[in-house]
Amino acid sequence: MIREKRHTPAADFPTIMSLSFIPNTLDDATHEALDRKVNDDVLPCIGEKPWSLGEYLLLLITIVEFSNGTLDPRYASSRASQALMMSHPELDEMLHAALDRKSYRDIRNLDILQAPRQLTTESSYHFYYMAFISPYRGQAVDAFCEYLENNNNKFAREYDRAKYYGKFCSIVQSSGTGKSRLLLELRTKGVVVLYMNLPPSADKTDFPPRDVLPAEILTANLGSKADYSARCCAFFVAVFTMINPL
């Protein structure tokens, strides 16, 4: 009896630790049809071994283009794909193995390449909630804390102070990328974090949820500049009076 040896990503790439795979979302026939499209498009442009990084980049872009919309379209850009390959050098090995087989199922099943999920309001809330309570990964909070300490030291030097408007900074990134979680994780560095979320009251999908009382005090019925300044002072005096015993 001949037993077919099933192809598994783990068997082909035992040394790859930072890239994970998702279960198949496409059937075998679809994978094979997409493989043919990739091969027809890319093989005439690729020379003999050893293949170059440029050829691997072309292959990755082509796999993304022929993925039936399952892969993130931003990686059809050479700039985004190159940045991804620089962040994950093991991708070269995976692309090499896939090109050897002329089969790209494993690449399509890489979690990091998947197109963003379309979430309902309920599933979106649950998704972000789970992201907040799961163990924090990575060293972003260490780098951010160091950045804030450096800024504070610069502002403390009188000869430098005139260069700066004030002791603040901005974190700008898309929704769901970890800005709020990063700020809250500063508490693990001995930093007092006063976190307030102040979106418009009409925004029912924001997470963390809107902090109603601070939002009403700081954003509604502002009145004159003097009245608003007095309101802010009273609010923050009350907040830090409560925090101080802690």
C-alpha positions as CSV (number, residue, x, y, z in Angstrom):
1,M,0.0,0.0,0.0
2,I,1.3,3.5,-0.9
3,R,0.6,6.1,1.7
4,E,0.6,9.7,0.7
5,K,2.9,11.9,2.7
6,R,0.9,14.9,3.7
7,H,2.6,18.3,3.2
8,T,2.7,20.3,6.4
9,P,4.2,23.8,6.9
10,A,5.8,22.7,10.2
11,A,7.7,19.9,8.6
12,D,9.1,22.2,5.9
13,F,10.1,25.1,8.2
14,P,11.1,23.7,11.6
15,T,13.3,26.7,12.4
16,I,10.7,29.4,11.8
17,M,9.3,30.6,15.1
18,S,8.0,34.1,14.5
19,L,5.7,33.4,11.6
20,S,2.5,31.4,12.3
21,F,0.0,29.7,9.9
22,I,-3.8,29.9,9.8
23,P,-6.0,26.9,8.8
24,N,-6.7,26.7,5.1
25,T,-9.4,29.1,3.9
26,L,-9.2,28.0,0.3
27,D,-9.9,24.5,-1.1
28,D,-7.2,22.5,-2.9
29,A,-8.6,23.3,-6.4
30,T,-8.5,27.1,-5.7
31,H,-4.9,26.8,-4.4
32,E,-3.9,25.0,-7.5
33,A,-5.6,27.5,-9.8
34,L,-3.9,30.4,-8.0
35,D,-0.5,28.6,-8.2
36,R,-0.9,28.3,-11.9
37,K,-1.6,32.1,-12.2
38,V,1.4,32.9,-10.0
39,N,3.7,30.6,-12.0
40,D,2.4,31.9,-15.4
41,D,3.0,35.5,-14.3
42,V,6.3,35.2,-12.4
43,L,8.3,32.3,-13.7
44,P,9.2,34.1,-17.0
45,C,10.7,36.9,-14.9
46,I,12.8,34.7,-12.6
47,G,16.2,33.4,-13.6
48,E,18.2,30.4,-12.5
49,K,19.3,29.7,-9.0
50,P,20.5,31.2,-6.8
51,W,17.5,33.5,-6.7
52,S,18.0,37.1,-5.6
53,L,16.1,39.0,-3.0
54,G,14.5,41.0,-5.8
55,E,13.1,37.8,-7.3
56,Y,11.7,36.8,-3.9
57,L,10.1,40.2,-3.6
58,L,8.5,39.9,-7.0
59,L,7.2,36.4,-6.1
60,L,5.7,37.6,-2.8
61,I,3.9,40.5,-4.5
62,T,2.5,38.2,-7.2
63,I,1.2,35.7,-4.6
64,V,-0.6,38.6,-2.9
65,E,-2.1,39.7,-6.2
66,F,-3.4,36.2,-6.9
67,S,-5.0,35.4,-3.6
68,N,-8.7,35.8,-4.2
69,G,-8.7,38.7,-1.8
70,T,-7.6,36.6,1.2
71,L,-4.3,38.4,1.6
72,D,-3.7,42.0,2.6
73,P,-3.5,44.1,-0.6
74,R,-1.0,46.5,0.9
75,Y,1.6,43.8,0.4
76,A,1.1,44.1,-3.4
77,S,3.2,47.2,-2.9
78,S,7.0,46.6,-3.3
79,R,7.7,49.0,-0.4
80,A,5.4,47.2,2.1
81,S,6.5,43.8,1.0
82,Q,10.2,44.7,1.2
83,A,9.6,46.1,4.8
84,L,7.9,42.8,5.7
85,M,10.8,40.8,4.4
86,M,13.3,42.9,6.2
87,S,11.3,42.4,9.5
88,H,11.1,38.6,8.8
89,P,14.2,37.3,7.1
90,E,12.9,33.8,7.4
91,L,10.4,34.7,4.6
92,D,13.3,34.3,2.1
93,E,13.7,30.6,3.1
94,M,9.9,30.1,2.8
95,L,9.7,31.7,-0.6
96,H,12.7,29.7,-1.8
97,A,11.0,26.4,-0.7
98,A,7.7,27.5,-2.2
99,L,9.3,28.5,-5.5
100,D,11.2,25.1,-5.6
101,R,7.8,23.3,-5.4
102,K,6.0,25.9,-7.6
103,S,3.3,25.8,-4.9
104,Y,2.4,28.8,-2.7
105,R,-0.2,27.4,-0.3
106,D,2.0,27.9,2.8
107,I,2.6,31.6,1.9
108,R,-1.1,32.2,1.5
109,N,-1.7,30.6,4.9
110,L,0.8,32.9,6.7
111,D,-1.2,34.8,9.4
112,I,0.9,37.9,8.9
113,L,-0.3,38.2,5.3
114,Q,-4.0,37.9,5.9
115,A,-6.3,40.7,4.8
116,P,-7.8,42.7,7.7
117,R,-11.0,41.1,9.2
118,Q,-14.3,42.8,8.7
119,L,-15.8,42.9,12.2
120,T,-19.4,43.5,13.4
121,T,-19.9,45.9,16.3
122,E,-20.3,42.9,18.7
123,S,-17.3,41.0,17.4
124,S,-15.2,44.1,17.2
125,Y,-15.9,45.0,20.8
126,H,-15.0,41.4,21.9
127,F,-11.9,41.4,19.7
128,Y,-10.5,44.6,21.3
129,Y,-11.5,43.5,24.8
130,M,-9.6,40.3,24.4
131,A,-6.6,42.3,23.1
132,F,-6.7,44.3,26.3
133,I,-6.7,41.4,28.7
134,S,-4.3,39.1,26.9
135,P,-0.6,39.1,28.0
136,Y,1.3,42.1,26.5
137,R,3.9,41.1,23.9
138,G,6.9,42.9,22.6
139,Q,9.1,45.7,23.9
140,A,7.2,48.8,22.6
141,V,6.3,49.9,26.2
142,D,10.0,49.8,27.1
143,A,10.9,51.9,24.2
144,F,8.1,54.3,24.8
145,C,8.9,54.7,28.4
146,E,12.5,55.4,27.5
147,Y,11.4,58.0,25.0
148,L,9.3,59.8,27.6
149,E,12.1,59.8,30.1
150,N,14.5,61.3,27.5
151,N,11.9,64.0,26.7
152,N,11.4,64.8,30.3
153,N,15.2,65.1,30.9
154,K,15.5,67.5,27.9
155,F,12.6,69.6,29.1
156,A,14.1,69.8,32.6
157,R,17.3,71.5,31.3
158,E,16.6,75.2,31.4
159,Y,18.8,75.9,28.4
160,D,16.7,73.5,26.3
161,R,13.3,74.4,27.6
162,A,12.8,77.2,25.1
163,K,12.9,74.7,22.3
164,Y,9.7,73.0,23.4
165,Y,6.0,74.0,23.6
166,G,5.3,71.8,26.6
167,K,5.6,68.4,28.2
168,F,3.4,66.4,25.8
169,C,3.7,64.1,22.8
170,S,1.3,62.5,20.3
171,I,0.8,58.9,19.4
172,V,-0.7,58.7,15.9
173,Q,-1.7,55.3,14.3
174,S,-4.7,53.5,12.9
175,S,-7.5,52.2,15.1
176,G,-6.8,48.9,16.8
177,T,-3.1,49.1,16.5
178,G,-2.4,49.2,20.3
179,K,-2.1,52.9,21.2
180,S,-4.4,52.7,24.3
181,R,-2.9,49.4,25.4
182,L,0.6,50.9,25.1
183,L,-0.4,53.8,27.4
184,L,-2.0,51.6,30.0
185,E,1.1,49.3,30.0
186,L,3.1,52.3,31.3
187,R,1.8,51.4,34.7
188,T,4.1,48.4,34.8
189,K,7.0,50.8,34.6
190,G,6.0,52.7,37.8
191,V,4.3,55.5,35.8
192,V,1.0,57.0,37.1
193,V,-1.4,56.7,34.1
194,L,-4.5,58.8,34.1
195,Y,-6.3,57.4,31.0
196,M,-9.4,59.1,29.7
197,N,-11.2,58.2,26.5
198,L,-13.2,61.3,25.2
199,P,-14.7,60.4,21.8
200,P,-18.0,62.0,20.7
201,S,-21.1,60.6,22.4
202,A,-22.4,59.3,19.1
203,D,-19.5,56.9,18.8
204,K,-20.8,53.6,20.1
205,T,-18.1,51.4,18.7
206,D,-15.1,52.9,20.3
207,F,-12.9,50.8,22.6
208,P,-12.1,51.3,25.4
209,P,-15.6,52.7,26.0
210,R,-16.2,56.4,26.3
211,D,-15.5,57.8,29.8
212,V,-18.8,59.6,30.2
213,L,-18.2,61.8,33.2
214,P,-14.7,63.2,32.1
215,A,-16.1,63.6,28.6
216,E,-19.0,65.6,29.7
217,I,-16.9,67.8,32.0
218,L,-14.1,68.4,29.5
219,T,-15.9,68.5,26.1
220,A,-19.5,69.6,26.6
221,N,-21.0,73.1,27.1
222,L,-17.5,74.7,27.3
223,G,-18.6,78.3,28.0
224,S,-16.1,81.1,28.1
225,K,-12.3,80.5,28.2
226,A,-12.2,81.6,31.9
227,D,-15.1,79.3,32.8
228,Y,-13.6,76.4,31.0
229,S,-10.1,76.9,32.6
230,A,-11.7,77.0,36.1
231,R,-13.7,73.8,35.3
232,C,-10.5,72.0,34.1
233,C,-8.6,73.1,37.2
234,A,-11.4,71.9,39.5
235,F,-11.6,68.6,37.7
236,F,-7.9,67.8,37.8
237,V,-7.5,68.9,41.4
238,A,-10.3,66.5,42.4
239,V,-8.8,63.7,40.3
240,F,-5.3,64.1,41.8
241,T,-6.6,64.6,45.3
242,M,-8.2,61.1,45.0
243,I,-5.1,59.6,43.4
244,N,-2.6,61.1,45.8
245,P,-3.3,58.6,48.7
246,L,-2.7,55.7,46.3
